[in-house]
């Protein structure tokens, strides 16, 4: 039996729906964030304060992913 739900492959609708789904991901994130097929947060780490800030943002991302 074939599954008829979902987004057809190679469609324009798939990436658009993905962007709508993760639109609120920026909430609370200060560093650079790349959203495409995956999600990347990157930053220039100069000291332990920058490391702690990045870890806090990774924790926010983890909490966001668990709420979806």
C-alpha positions as CSV (number, residue, x, y, z in Angstrom):
1,X,0.0,0.0,0.0
2,X,1.4,3.4,-1.0
3,X,1.3,6.4,1.4
4,X,-0.3,9.4,-0.3
5,X,0.4,12.0,2.3
6,X,3.3,14.4,2.6
7,X,5.1,16.7,0.1
8,X,6.0,15.4,-3.3
9,X,9.7,15.1,-4.0
10,X,11.4,18.0,-6.0
11,X,8.6,20.4,-5.2
12,X,8.8,24.0,-4.3
13,X,6.3,23.5,-1.5
14,X,8.6,21.3,0.7
15,X,11.3,24.0,1.4
16,X,8.6,26.6,1.9
17,X,6.8,24.5,4.5
18,X,10.1,23.8,6.2
19,X,10.8,27.5,6.5
20,X,7.3,28.2,7.9
21,X,7.8,25.4,10.5
22,X,11.1,26.8,11.7
23,X,10.2,30.5,11.4
24,X,10.2,31.1,15.2
25,X,13.6,29.5,15.6
26,X,15.3,32.9,15.8
27,X,13.6,33.6,19.2
28,X,16.4,34.2,21.7
29,X,19.3,33.4,19.4
30,X,21.9,36.2,19.0
31,X,24.6,34.3,17.0
32,X,24.5,33.5,13.3
33,X,22.1,30.8,12.3
34,X,21.9,29.0,9.0
35,X,18.6,27.3,8.1
36,X,18.4,25.1,5.0
37,X,18.2,21.3,5.0
38,X,19.6,21.4,8.6
39,X,20.2,24.0,11.2
40,X,23.6,25.4,12.1
41,X,24.5,28.0,14.8
42,X,28.0,29.4,14.6
43,X,29.9,32.1,16.4
44,X,33.4,33.4,16.9
45,X,34.6,32.2,20.3
46,X,37.1,34.5,22.0
47,X,36.6,33.6,25.6
48,X,34.6,31.6,28.1
49,X,31.7,34.1,28.0
50,X,31.3,33.5,24.3
51,X,31.3,29.7,24.9
52,X,28.6,30.1,27.6
53,X,26.5,32.2,25.3
54,X,26.7,29.7,22.5
55,X,25.9,26.9,24.9
56,X,22.8,28.8,26.2
57,X,21.7,29.2,22.6
58,X,22.2,25.5,21.9
59,X,20.1,24.8,24.9
60,X,17.3,27.1,23.5
61,X,17.5,25.2,20.2
62,X,17.3,21.9,22.0
63,X,14.2,23.1,24.0
64,X,12.6,24.4,20.8
65,X,13.1,21.1,19.0
66,X,11.6,19.2,21.9
67,X,8.5,21.4,21.8
68,X,7.8,20.7,18.0
